[in-house]
Every structure is written in C-alpha cells, then in structure tokens.
Amino acid sequence: MPWENLDRLVKIIIGVAIGGGAAASLAALYGYYFILPAIFTGPTVCRMEAGGCAVLFRSRRASWWGVPTSLFGLLFYAILSVGLLAGWDDRVLLAGTVPALLMSIRLGSSLLRNGLECRVCWTGHAANLCICLALLTRIWA
C-alpha cells in the first residue's frame, strides 16, 4: 500500500478514535454527576447503585485529586486534536498519548479485576490504544 493511502487510513483511524474517546469521556463525565442510562454501562453494571455510575464514575479510581479522570480525557482529546491540526511531530503526540494509554491500562485492569463491564469505559480505553498504535504506525512507516 503506498504511503499516502496508509497515511490517510491512519488519519481516519485517529479521527474516529478521538471522536469515540471524546464521546466516552463526555458520557463518563455525565455519569460522574448524574445517572447514565443503562445502555451506556451494560446489563450487569446498570443494576448496581445509581445505575452503575457510583461504582464506575464516582469511585476513588475515577478521579485524581477530586478531578474526574473523564475531564482529563476530554482535555487529552482536545489537545491531541489541536496538535494534529497544527502539524505537531508524531513523536510529541505519541509522548502525550502514552500517559492516556497508561491510565487506560490502570482503569481497564481495575474493571477486569472487579468483574465490571462498562461500554463507555471500554470505548475510551480502546480509543486510546488505537490512537497510540496509529501514531506508532505513522512514526515507523
């Protein structure tokens, strides 16, 4: 596949991942303050306290120093979007993406350890992984 086609595909993947991750962060931020509809969390979690939001989005793991991690997610996707549009070097973008991926690994492992399913959470974590892999592809290609 010629580089131009690969680059276009990677840009599409990054754009879709940013959109999905930002939507997941927005939904999680909503869940931090209000009760999210069960379709966003999952059939098991939605039967828990406050539709699962108390367990998923209001726990100690879901905030740093009282700030919801979903707010950090929204900030990350906004800065990443600006960086992509401004033409920042992919290595700089990757350096900013690695902390987001590490946070996803931390939070995702907590979900797995506690047997929790969350469509919103996994969407955001998958988006971070896709962004990281796509940036690595751009760097290595």
Summary of the structure (lengths in Angstrom):
residues: 141
radius of gyration: 15.8
end to end distance: 11.0
largest distance: 51.7
contacts: 447
relative contact order: 0.18
helix: 80%
strand: 3%
